Amino acid sequence: MRKDIHPEYREVVFQDASADFAFLTRSCIHSKETIKWEDGNEYPLVKIEISSKSHPYYTGQQKVADTGGRVDRFKRRYQR
């Protein structure tokens, strides 16, 4: 393998501001902001718009569209 072509992975905090949720993981993303984590260390901070705490699928607030009823109404209306 060629040397010095792979990005350097480091600990990064991703924060979902809409759900007041943050998690620490490894990533190669760059950020100018930092945050002090629960362990007392300072890590780069990446703000995200949606996470498992705010996504409707994971929170159980997902709405299922009634596509079968819509198709039937369309067929009845334009069947003439």
N, CA, C and O atoms as CSV, one atom per row, in Angstrom:
chain,resi,resn,atom,element,x,y,z
A,1,MET,N,N,0.821,-1.183,0.000
A,1,MET,CA,C,0.000,0.000,0.000
A,1,MET,C,C,0.868,1.250,0.000
A,1,MET,O,O,1.976,1.257,0.535
A,2,ARG,N,N,0.345,2.296,-0.605
A,2,ARG,CA,C,1.073,3.564,-0.593
A,2,ARG,C,C,0.931,4.230,0.764
A,2,ARG,O,O,-0.114,4.132,1.406
A,3,LYS,N,N,1.957,4.890,1.187
A,3,LYS,CA,C,1.938,5.567,2.477
A,3,LYS,C,C,1.390,6.981,2.318
A,3,LYS,O,O,1.450,7.574,1.241
A,4,ASP,N,N,0.860,7.499,3.408
A,4,ASP,CA,C,0.385,8.884,3.514
A,4,ASP,C,C,-0.764,9.237,2.577
A,4,ASP,O,O,-0.904,10.401,2.201
A,5,ILE,N,N,-1.588,8.265,2.189
A,5,ILE,CA,C,-2.751,8.589,1.358
A,5,ILE,C,C,-4.057,8.444,2.138
A,5,ILE,O,O,-5.099,8.918,1.686
A,6,HIS,N,N,-4.015,7.808,3.278
A,6,HIS,CA,C,-5.217,7.593,4.065
A,6,HIS,C,C,-5.407,8.717,5.077
A,6,HIS,O,O,-4.432,9.200,5.654
A,7,PRO,N,N,-6.656,9.140,5.298
A,7,PRO,CA,C,-6.884,10.215,6.265
A,7,PRO,C,C,-6.637,9.736,7.696
A,7,PRO,O,O,-6.720,8.544,7.992
A,8,GLU,N,N,-6.342,10.665,8.549
A,8,GLU,CA,C,-6.083,10.346,9.948
A,8,GLU,C,C,-7.408,10.370,10.722
A,8,GLU,O,O,-8.101,11.387,10.742
A,9,TYR,N,N,-7.747,9.269,11.342
A,9,TYR,CA,C,-8.963,9.194,12.154
A,9,TYR,C,C,-8.645,9.671,13.566
A,9,TYR,O,O,-7.590,9.371,14.124
A,10,ARG,N,N,-9.605,10.433,14.135
A,10,ARG,CA,C,-9.445,10.908,15.502
A,10,ARG,C,C,-10.822,10.971,16.146
A,10,ARG,O,O,-11.841,10.842,15.467
A,11,GLU,N,N,-10.845,11.166,17.438
A,11,GLU,CA,C,-12.103,11.263,18.179
A,11,GLU,C,C,-12.781,12.592,17.840
A,11,GLU,O,O,-12.138,13.642,17.863
A,12,VAL,N,N,-14.084,12.548,17.525
A,12,VAL,CA,C,-14.862,13.727,17.165
A,12,VAL,C,C,-16.223,13.620,17.838
A,12,VAL,O,O,-16.775,12.525,17.946
A,13,VAL,N,N,-16.775,14.753,18.296
A,13,VAL,CA,C,-18.110,14.800,18.882
A,13,VAL,C,C,-19.080,15.328,17.829
A,13,VAL,O,O,-18.869,16.406,17.273
A,14,PHE,N,N,-20.143,14.570,17.556
A,14,PHE,CA,C,-21.221,15.009,16.680
A,14,PHE,C,C,-22.377,15.431,17.571
A,14,PHE,O,O,-22.780,14.689,18.466
A,15,GLN,N,N,-22.916,16.633,17.325
A,15,GLN,CA,C,-23.970,17.170,18.180
A,15,GLN,C,C,-25.201,17.504,17.348
A,15,GLN,O,O,-25.125,18.235,16.361
A,16,ASP,N,N,-26.342,16.950,17.770
A,16,ASP,CA,C,-27.639,17.241,17.164
A,16,ASP,C,C,-28.310,18.297,18.037
A,16,ASP,O,O,-28.823,17.985,19.112
A,17,ALA,N,N,-28.305,19.527,17.580
A,17,ALA,CA,C,-28.818,20.637,18.388
A,17,ALA,C,C,-30.336,20.574,18.545
A,17,ALA,O,O,-30.862,21.051,19.551
A,18,SER,N,N,-31.047,20.005,17.588
A,18,SER,CA,C,-32.504,19.959,17.676
A,18,SER,C,C,-32.978,18.985,18.748
A,18,SER,O,O,-34.078,19.145,19.276
A,19,ALA,N,N,-32.171,17.980,19.079
A,19,ALA,CA,C,-32.577,16.985,20.069
A,19,ALA,C,C,-31.735,17.052,21.340
A,19,ALA,O,O,-31.919,16.239,22.246
A,20,ASP,N,N,-30.827,18.000,21.415
A,20,ASP,CA,C,-29.921,18.114,22.564
A,20,ASP,C,C,-29.242,16.777,22.832
A,20,ASP,O,O,-29.298,16.242,23.939
A,21,PHE,N,N,-28.600,16.253,21.797
A,21,PHE,CA,C,-27.980,14.930,21.828
A,21,PHE,C,C,-26.599,15.030,21.194
A,21,PHE,O,O,-26.431,15.689,20.167
A,22,ALA,N,N,-25.618,14.384,21.797
A,22,ALA,CA,C,-24.265,14.366,21.249
A,22,ALA,C,C,-23.657,12.989,21.471
A,22,ALA,O,O,-23.982,12.298,22.437
A,23,PHE,N,N,-22.772,12.603,20.563
A,23,PHE,CA,C,-22.077,11.331,20.722
A,23,PHE,C,C,-20.645,11.471,20.230
A,23,PHE,O,O,-20.343,12.259,19.335
A,24,LEU,N,N,-19.784,10.687,20.840
A,24,LEU,CA,C,-18.356,10.689,20.531
A,24,LEU,C,C,-18.042,9.474,19.674
A,24,LEU,O,O,-18.408,8.350,20.018
A,25,THR,N,N,-17.367,9.703,18.565
A,25,THR,CA,C,-16.983,8.616,17.673
A,25,THR,C,C,-15.701,9.002,16.959
A,25,THR,O,O,-15.189,10.106,17.144
A,26,ARG,N,N,-15.186,8.100,16.150
A,26,ARG,CA,C,-13.984,8.394,15.379
A,26,ARG,C,C,-14.375,8.821,13.979
A,26,ARG,O,O,-15.286,8.253,13.376
A,27,SER,N,N,-13.673,9.838,13.458
A,27,SER,CA,C,-13.961,10.350,12.126
A,27,SER,C,C,-12.728,11.071,11.587
A,27,SER,O,O,-11.814,11.399,12.343
A,28,CYS,N,N,-12.710,11.314,10.284
A,28,CYS,CA,C,-11.620,12.071,9.675
A,28,CYS,C,C,-12.102,13.464,9.258
A,28,CYS,O,O,-11.374,14.186,8.577
A,29,ILE,N,N,-13.320,13.851,9.660
A,29,ILE,CA,C,-13.863,15.159,9.322
A,29,ILE,C,C,-13.129,16.246,10.099
A,29,ILE,O,O,-12.709,16.032,11.236
A,30,HIS,N,N,-12.978,17.413,9.475
A,30,HIS,CA,C,-12.279,18.530,10.114
A,30,HIS,C,C,-13.292,19.533,10.639
A,30,HIS,O,O,-14.342,19.742,10.030
A,31,SER,N,N,-12.977,20.153,11.768
A,31,SER,CA,C,-13.840,21.156,12.368
A,31,SER,C,C,-12.992,22.172,13.120
A,31,SER,O,O,-11.978,21.830,13.729
A,32,LYS,N,N,-13.427,23.432,13.065
A,32,LYS,CA,C,-12.717,24.484,13.786
A,32,LYS,C,C,-13.242,24.619,15.211
A,32,LYS,O,O,-12.546,25.140,16.083
A,33,GLU,N,N,-14.468,24.151,15.454
A,33,GLU,CA,C,-15.068,24.238,16.782
A,33,GLU,C,C,-14.616,23.063,17.646
A,33,GLU,O,O,-14.309,21.984,17.139
A,34,THR,N,N,-14.582,23.291,18.950
A,34,THR,CA,C,-14.253,22.224,19.892
A,34,THR,C,C,-15.253,22.242,21.032
A,34,THR,O,O,-15.953,23.231,21.246
A,35,ILE,N,N,-15.312,21.128,21.769
A,35,ILE,CA,C,-16.216,21.008,22.908
A,35,ILE,C,C,-15.531,20.162,23.978
A,35,ILE,O,O,-14.762,19.252,23.670
A,36,LYS,N,N,-15.817,20.470,25.217
A,36,LYS,CA,C,-15.290,19.670,26.325
A,36,LYS,C,C,-16.277,18.531,26.572
A,36,LYS,O,O,-17.458,18.767,26.829
A,37,TRP,N,N,-15.791,17.315,26.494
A,37,TRP,CA,C,-16.636,16.125,26.599
A,37,TRP,C,C,-16.735,15.678,28.050
A,37,TRP,O,O,-16.061,16.230,28.919
A,38,GLU,N,N,-17.566,14.688,28.312
A,38,GLU,CA,C,-17.826,14.178,29.663
A,38,GLU,C,C,-16.579,13.669,30.365
A,38,GLU,O,O,-16.494,13.717,31.592
A,39,ASP,N,N,-15.613,13.184,29.600
A,39,ASP,CA,C,-14.387,12.653,30.202
A,39,ASP,C,C,-13.371,13.741,30.549
A,39,ASP,O,O,-12.295,13.444,31.068
A,40,GLY,N,N,-13.716,15.010,30.261
A,40,GLY,CA,C,-12.841,16.122,30.584
A,40,GLY,C,C,-11.904,16.530,29.462
A,40,GLY,O,O,-11.228,17.554,29.568
A,41,ASN,N,N,-11.851,15.762,28.405
A,41,ASN,CA,C,-11.003,16.086,27.258
A,41,ASN,C,C,-11.748,16.987,26.278
A,41,ASN,O,O,-12.978,17.038,26.277
A,42,GLU,N,N,-10.991,17.692,25.448
A,42,GLU,CA,C,-11.577,18.568,24.446
A,42,GLU,C,C,-11.451,17.907,23.078
A,42,GLU,O,O,-10.376,17.443,22.698
A,43,TYR,N,N,-12.571,17.869,22.340
A,43,TYR,CA,C,-12.626,17.213,21.043
A,43,TYR,C,C,-13.197,18.164,20.002
A,43,TYR,O,O,-13.913,19.102,20.353
A,44,PRO,N,N,-12.889,17.937,18.718
A,44,PRO,CA,C,-13.521,18.728,17.659
A,44,PRO,C,C,-15.035,18.492,17.670
A,44,PRO,O,O,-15.493,17.385,17.952
A,45,LEU,N,N,-15.807,19.538,17.362
A,45,LEU,CA,C,-17.262,19.467,17.383
A,45,LEU,C,C,-17.809,19.644,15.984
A,45,LEU,O,O,-17.439,20.582,15.277
A,46,VAL,N,N,-18.707,18.729,15.576
A,46,VAL,CA,C,-19.400,18.816,14.297
A,46,VAL,C,C,-20.891,18.851,14.601
A,46,VAL,O,O,-21.427,17.929,15.215
A,47,LYS,N,N,-21.562,19.925,14.168
A,47,LYS,CA,C,-22.999,20.060,14.405
A,47,LYS,C,C,-23.752,19.446,13.240
A,47,LYS,O,O,-23.460,19.717,12.076
A,48,ILE,N,N,-24.733,18.608,13.579
A,48,ILE,CA,C,-25.531,17.934,12.556
A,48,ILE,C,C,-26.999,18.316,12.724
A,48,ILE,O,O,-27.415,18.721,13.810
A,49,GLU,N,N,-27.782,18.189,11.660
A,49,GLU,CA,C,-29.174,18.587,11.684
A,49,GLU,C,C,-30.094,17.483,12.171
A,49,GLU,O,O,-31.154,17.756,12.734
A,50,ILE,N,N,-29.692,16.239,11.956
A,50,ILE,CA,C,-30.579,15.130,12.311
A,50,ILE,C,C,-29.743,13.935,12.766
A,50,ILE,O,O,-28.673,13.666,12.220
A,51,SER,N,N,-30.242,13.233,13.762
A,51,SER,CA,C,-29.562,12.044,14.283
A,51,SER,C,C,-30.624,11.017,14.658
A,51,SER,O,O,-31.807,11.216,14.380
A,52,SER,N,N,-30.214,9.934,15.280
A,52,SER,CA,C,-31.171,8.903,15.680
A,52,SER,C,C,-32.139,9.406,16.746
A,52,SER,O,O,-33.213,8.827,16.913
A,53,LYS,N,N,-31.791,10.460,17.467
A,53,LYS,CA,C,-32.678,11.014,18.495
A,53,LYS,C,C,-33.729,11.953,17.916
A,53,LYS,O,O,-34.726,12.234,18.582
A,54,SER,N,N,-33.534,12.448,16.689
A,54,SER,CA,C,-34.492,13.384,16.117
A,54,SER,C,C,-35.128,12.898,14.816
A,54,SER,O,O,-36.073,13.518,14.329
A,55,HIS,N,N,-34.630,11.805,14.247
A,55,HIS,CA,C,-35.185,11.295,12.992
A,55,HIS,C,C,-36.528,10.608,13.259
A,55,HIS,O,O,-36.625,9.787,14.171
A,56,PRO,N,N,-37.561,10.931,12.481
A,56,PRO,CA,C,-38.888,10.355,12.717
A,56,PRO,C,C,-38.922,8.829,12.693
A,56,PRO,O,O,-39.715,8.229,13.418
A,57,TYR,N,N,-38.096,8.196,11.893
A,57,TYR,CA,C,-38.095,6.740,11.829
A,57,TYR,C,C,-37.671,6.130,13.163
A,57,TYR,O,O,-38.276,5.163,13.625
A,58,TYR,N,N,-36.646,6.686,13.774
A,58,TYR,CA,C,-36.127,6.140,15.025
A,58,TYR,C,C,-36.917,6.571,16.250
A,58,TYR,O,O,-36.893,5.884,17.271
A,59,THR,N,N,-37.619,7.699,16.166
A,59,THR,CA,C,-38.389,8.191,17.310
A,59,THR,C,C,-39.805,7.638,17.334
A,59,THR,O,O,-40.516,7.817,18.324
A,60,GLY,N,N,-40.233,6.967,16.262
A,60,GLY,CA,C,-41.573,6.396,16.207
A,60,GLY,C,C,-42.635,7.387,15.781
A,60,GLY,O,O,-43.824,7.106,15.925
A,61,GLN,N,N,-42.248,8.525,15.266
A,61,GLN,CA,C,-43.198,9.539,14.833
A,61,GLN,C,C,-43.363,9.565,13.324
A,61,GLN,O,O,-43.898,10.527,12.772
A,62,GLN,N,N,-42.909,8.521,12.659
A,62,GLN,CA,C,-42.992,8.457,11.210
A,62,GLN,C,C,-44.443,8.275,10.786
A,62,GLN,O,O,-45.169,7.475,11.375
A,63,LYS,N,N,-44.866,9.013,9.770
A,63,LYS,CA,C,-46.233,8.919,9.260
A,63,LYS,C,C,-46.219,8.077,7.999
A,63,LYS,O,O,-45.383,8.283,7.119
A,64,VAL,N,N,-47.131,7.138,7.908
A,64,VAL,CA,C,-47.236,6.279,6.743
A,64,VAL,C,C,-48.351,6.829,5.860
A,64,VAL,O,O,-49.481,7.009,6.314
A,65,ALA,N,N,-48.030,7.091,4.615
A,65,ALA,CA,C,-49.020,7.621,3.681
A,65,ALA,C,C,-49.943,6.499,3.223
A,65,ALA,O,O,-49.502,5.372,2.999
A,66,ASP,N,N,-51.200,6.812,3.088
A,66,ASP,CA,C,-52.197,5.855,2.635
A,66,ASP,C,C,-52.200,5.841,1.112
A,66,ASP,O,O,-53.085,6.421,0.483
A,67,THR,N,N,-51.214,5.183,0.523
A,67,THR,CA,C,-51.094,5.196,-0.931
A,67,THR,C,C,-52.153,4.338,-1.599
A,67,THR,O,O,-52.581,4.653,-2.709
A,68,GLY,N,N,-52.587,3.265,-0.954
A,68,GLY,CA,C,-53.613,2.415,-1.543
A,68,GLY,C,C,-54.924,3.167,-1.723
A,68,GLY,O,O,-55.562,3.048,-2.769
A,69,GLY,N,N,-55.329,3.927,-0.736
A,69,GLY,CA,C,-56.555,4.714,-0.833
A,69,GLY,C,C,-56.456,5.783,-1.899
A,69,GLY,O,O,-57.440,6.057,-2.585
A,70,ARG,N,N,-55.324,6.379,-2.052
A,70,ARG,CA,C,-55.132,7.419,-3.063
A,70,ARG,C,C,-55.250,6.840,-4.461
A,70,ARG,O,O,-55.872,7.444,-5.335
A,71,VAL,N,N,-54.663,5.686,-4.677
A,71,VAL,CA,C,-54.720,5.043,-5.998
A,71,VAL,C,C,-56.155,4.669,-6.332
A,71,VAL,O,O,-56.606,4.887,-7.457
A,72,ASP,N,N,-56.879,4.110,-5.367
A,72,ASP,CA,C,-58.277,3.733,-5.611
A,72,ASP,C,C,-59.131,4.945,-5.937
A,72,ASP,O,O,-59.954,4.883,-6.850
A,73,ARG,N,N,-58.960,6.033,-5.223
A,73,ARG,CA,C,-59.731,7.253,-5.516
A,73,ARG,C,C,-59.412,7.778,-6.905
A,73,ARG,O,O,-60.308,8.217,-7.625
A,74,PHE,N,N,-58.130,7.734,-7.289
A,74,PHE,CA,C,-57.736,8.192,-8.616
A,74,PHE,C,C,-58.399,7.339,-9.697
A,74,PHE,O,O,-58.926,7.865,-10.678
A,75,LYS,N,N,-58.368,6.020,-9.508
A,75,LYS,CA,C,-58.976,5.120,-10.515
A,75,LYS,C,C,-60.475,5.330,-10.621
A,75,LYS,O,O,-61.019,5.342,-11.726
A,76,ARG,N,N,-61.158,5.498,-9.483
A,76,ARG,CA,C,-62.601,5.745,-9.525
A,76,ARG,C,C,-62.922,7.066,-10.225
A,76,ARG,O,O,-63.891,7.151,-10.979
A,77,ARG,N,N,-62.124,8.075,-9.981
A,77,ARG,CA,C,-62.400,9.393,-10.546
A,77,ARG,C,C,-62.208,9.414,-12.048
A,77,ARG,O,O,-63.007,10.029,-12.753
A,78,TYR,N,N,-61.171,8.761,-12.566
A,78,TYR,CA,C,-60.824,8.840,-13.980
A,78,TYR,C,C,-61.117,7.553,-14.747
A,78,TYR,O,O,-60.571,7.348,-15.831
A,79,GLN,N,N,-61.957,6.696,-14.212
A,79,GLN,CA,C,-62.253,5.419,-14.858
A,79,GLN,C,C,-63.254,5.598,-16.000
A,79,GLN,O,O,-63.336,4.726,-16.865
A,80,ARG,N,N,-63.999,6.665,-16.035
A,80,ARG,CA,C,-65.030,6.884,-17.050
A,80,ARG,C,C,-64.534,6.683,-18.404
A,80,ARG,O,O,-65.287,6.831,-19.366
